[in-house]
Amino acid sequence: MERIAHLQSVGGILSVLAKISRRPRYAFLVLQLVAEIADDQGHSGPFVRRGNTVVLLRDWLCSQLLPLSEQNVRRAALRARVAESLADRLTGDPQLDAITLDAAVEEHVRSAGRTNVSRAISDLVRAELVSRHYAGFATNHCNRGGGRNAVYVVPYAVRCLLGRAGQCSNQVTEMGLKAATPIRTDRSAVLQGELFGARTSSNGQP
């Protein structure tokens, strides 16, 4: 965490990301969203509950960032490319073809979104602005991450700079943020039953 020890402002975070990420502004948006739903220990995920719905954190991040891909010109160009790739599956019926194209475009956008979020998180981890571990059942799976889902942790000092630490006692000085331990409260654990329930409903990957 040496890199963040001398950060003094949000501008410092952007400066760090500009050196590490090809899309620093996008990575910063992801950081803000992760910090927004973090608990008092800075943990976000592996699932996000919204009302009666539980979704994987990465899928929630994708849904929050979808407006960035909804510009009319870009979406029209994407739709044209998808229509060309699906030419052999189109029936000539405008209504049926519209349903097919809408579903294909939506899937393409969400797939690209998941990839973009994963890259942004990797940039944030390299910048030491976020750490990452996995939660869930350990399963006999060829993929070491199989059956588990990512949890992202935003350091206390970073949450202070973002204004997301509810009880921030740190003071910004010429030397940057002094190290401090946040006041912590009990964190509700995700029940194991919810791990399987959300995984089944979201069909997401770690």
N, C-alpha and C positions, 0 to 999 in steps of 0.2 A: 504493500500500500504506500510505498515511498512516493509514487507519482502524485497521489492526491493529497499528501501531507501539506503541500504548500499552496494548494488552491485557495483563492480568496473570493472568488465570485463565479457566477454562472458563465461569465466570459472566459474564465479559466478552464471550465469544463469544455466549452466549445473549442478552445485553443488546443486542448489535448486531443479531442476527437478529430480535429482538422489534420492532425499529424498522423493519425492511425487509420481513420476510416475514409473510404472513397465517397461515403454519403454521410458526412458528419451531422447535417441537420436532421436527417431521418433517424440516425442513431440517437440523437438528442431527444427526439420525440418519443422514441421507444423508452429511453431512460425515464422521461417524465411520467409516462404511463405506468411503468413498473413501480416507480416511487409512489405514484398516486394511490395504488391499491395495496402497498406494503403495510404490514402490521407494525407494531411499535418496536419490533426487533429488525425491521427492514426486509422481512421475508415476503415474497410474492409467489403464489402458486402452491402446489402444482395445479390447483383449480381455482376458478373464480365463480362465485355464486352471485347470480343476478336474479332476484325474485325466487322462483321455484326451479330455475335452470342452473345447472352446473356444467361449466365448459372448461376445457384445458386452457391454461394461461396463454399459450401461444396463439390459440384460436381466438381468444378474446382480444389479444393485441392486434391480430389481423383485422378483426371486425372494426376496431376503433380507428384503424388507419386506412380503411377502404375508401373514404372520401378523397384521399390523395390520388386514387386511380380512376376517379369517376368524371374527369374532365371530358366534355363531349367529343372533342377532336380525338383524343387518345382512345376513348372507348369505341368510337366509330371505326377507327383504324384497326383496333383489335378484332372487332366484330367481322370486319371484312376479311382479315386473315383467317379467322376461325371458319367463316363460311367457305372460303376457298379450300381449307383442309378437309372440310366435311362434305364437299361437293357430291361425293358418291353416296352419301347417306340422306341427302335432302330429297323430298318427295315431289316438290313442285307445289305442294299445298302451302299457301302463305302462313296459315295459322299453325299447322304442325311444324313447319320449318322454323317458325319464330320460337316455338317452345324448345325445339332442339338446340337452336343457336343460343338462346338465353341461358340454358343449362350449361352448355359448353363454355360460354364466355364466363359465367359465374365460377365454374370450376377452375378455369385458367387463372382468373384473378385471385382466387383464394390460394391456389397452389403457389403462384408467384409471391403472394403476400406472406405465406408461411416461410418461403425461402428467404425473402427480404428480412423478415423479423429475426430468423436464425442468424443471418449474417450480421445484423446490427447487434444482436446479443454477443456474438463472438468478438466484435469490435469493442463493445463495452467491457467485456472480460479482459481483453488485452490492455485496455486503457486503465484497468483496475478500478473502474467506476461501478462494476457489478461483479459479484462472484456467483458461481453456479454449482448446484449439486442436484442429486436426484432423490426422489421420494417414491415409495410404493413397495410392492412386493418384490422380493428377489425371486426370479423364476429361472428355470432351466431353459435358457434361451440362447440361440447362437449369437444374438446381439447382446452385448453386456448391458445395454440400456433397456432391453426388452422387459415389458411389464412395469417400467418405472417412468416417471415424468419429471420434467425439470422444475426446480425451484430456483428463483433468482433472488439474490440478497443485495440490497443497496446499502453501502456503508453509511454509518451515522453522519459522518462529516459531509458526505455528498447530499444526504437528505436535508441537512441543515441549509446547504447552499440553495437547494431547490425549494426551500420553504415547506418541506414535507415532514419534518420532525416536530411533533407536537410539543415536546418539552426539550427544546434545544438550549443547552446551557453554554454552548461554545461561543467564543468571541473571535471575530475576525481581527487579526493583527497584521503587522507588516510581514511577519514570518508565516502567515497563513493560519489555518485553523488549528488551534491547540487540540491535542488528542483528549478525548473525554469519553466517559462511559454513559450512555443514555440511561434514563430512568425506565426500567422495564416493568411490564405487567405480564400476567399470565397470558400465554398465547393458546388459543383454542386449536387443538390438533384435528387434522382431517381424519374422520373415521375410515377404517379400512373398507367398509362397505361402500362408502362414497367413492373411494378410489376406483373400484370396479364399475360402479354405476355410472360415473362420469366418463370413464374410458369407453364404456359401451355406447353411451349416447352421443359422444363427440366424434368417435372414430379418428381421433388425432393420434399423432406419433410423438414420442418424447423429443 
